[in-house]
Amino acid sequence: MADLKVGLKHAKTIKVDPGLTVPEVSPAFGEFRDMPPVFATAYMVGFVEATCIEGMKPYLAPGQGSVGVHVDMSHSAATPVGMAVTAEVELVSVEGRRLRFKVECRDEKDVIGAGFHERFVIDVPKFVARVAAKARG
């Protein structure tokens, strides 16, 4: 993790397919079924997280990972099925194991979202053990 430094940049592009639209978010959220079939905010946030994870991966030690701890993003423009979306992330702050990324998402026409995302570097086996203990009560 010592090599994770402010200024690290990473980008990733995906094509919006029907499975990434608002009506497809989850059967648990039936209210979304009648919404327009555009790129879902939930998936945009997940895409940003995946982009950060991918960008960080080469700098983490074996057994380390990260979890998202804060998201502060706008979703300012709709993206139709078939259009590509690119997430660009830049590491702007490192405070111990807390990392803050500036993020921007754009489709082929517009900036569709921007803001900040924070991740916390974890020891995966310890984290999994704590979650298992929590589940046991």
Buried (B, 14 or more C-beta within 10 A) or exposed (E): BEEBEEEBEBEBEBEBEEEBBBBBBEEEEEEBEEBEBBBBBBBBBEBBBBBBBBBBEEBBEEEBBBEBEEEEBEBEBBBBBEBEBBBBBBBBEBEEBBBBBBBBBBBEEEEBBBBBBBBBBBBBEEBEEEEEEEEEE
